[in-house]
Amino acid sequence: MKKLKVLLDFIQLSVLAKIAFYRNVITKLTGNALFPTPDEPLTQAKTVVDTLENAFLATKDGSRTAISAMHDAEDVADGVFRNLAAYVDRIAVGNETAI
């Protein structure tokens, strides 16, 4: 039987889609009895998503500096959510329902 794993395909999403996806992950993990102590605190995860969203909104003027800051914020957020995905994968141990 194949052991299920958490997918990391969210890394390929657009920044706007990542913001929505990351907020959904935070909502699903908040208060979830199966995942009581994530490796990355959910308050930190929320902060990096807020930072990413603010950086995304700042790119509307086309500034190269703002775009660079958005990519930096995206890298930080991706790292946090990779860690959360690894945590879920480690705790769920292939349990499809938990994942």
N, C-alpha and C positions, 0 to 999 in steps of 0.2 A: 504494500500500500504506500502511496506517495504521501510524504509529509508536506503539508501546506506551509507556505511561508508568506510573510508580508511582502508585497511588491513595492519596489522603489520607483515605479514608473511616474509618480507624481513630479519627479525632478524635471521631466520633459514638458510639463504644463507651462502655459504662458504665465506671466507674473500675476495678472488679474485672476486667472483660474486658480493659481497657487494660493492666493489670499483667501478665496472662498473655501478651497479644500482644507487649508490649514485651520481655518476657523471651525469647520465641521469636525475635524479631528479633535480639536480642543473641547468642543461641545460633547463629543462622544466619550472622551476620557474623563471629563469632569464628573466626579462622584461615582465613577464606575468601580464597583466592588472587585472586579477581576483585576483591575490595574490601579491599586491604591497608592503606590509610591513610584511614579515615573522617574526615570533617570534624569530627565530634564523637568524641572518644576513647571507646571502649567502656567504659572504667572509669568515665568520667563518666556515661554512659548507665545503667550498672548502679547507680551511686550515686543518680541521680534516681529510678529505679524503686524502689529500696529506700526512699527517702524518701517516695515516693508511697504505697507499701504501708504503711509505718508510720503515715503520716497517715490513711490509710483505716481502719486498725485503731483509731486513736485516736477516730474518730467514733462508735464503738459506743455511747458514753455519751450521744450526742445534743447535745453541747456545740456552741454556735454558733461558738465560737472554733476548735474542732477541725475543724469542717466548713469554715470559712473557710481554715484552714491546708491542708486537703486540696485545696481548689480551687486554692489558690496552687501547691501541689506538682504538681497536675495540669497547670496552665498551663506550668510549667517543663518537665515531662516531654514534653508535647505539642510544645513548641518544639524540644527536643533531637531528638525522633523525626521532626519535619518536616525538620530539617536532614539527618538520616540518610537520609530518603526522597529528598531532593533530591540527595544524594551518589550514592545508588544509581542514580537516574534519569540523572544526568550521566555516570556511568561506564558504565552498561549501554547507553546510546545506543539504546534501543528493543529490545534483545536480550531476547526473551521468556524464554529459559532463564536468563539472568543475573538478570532481575527476579524 
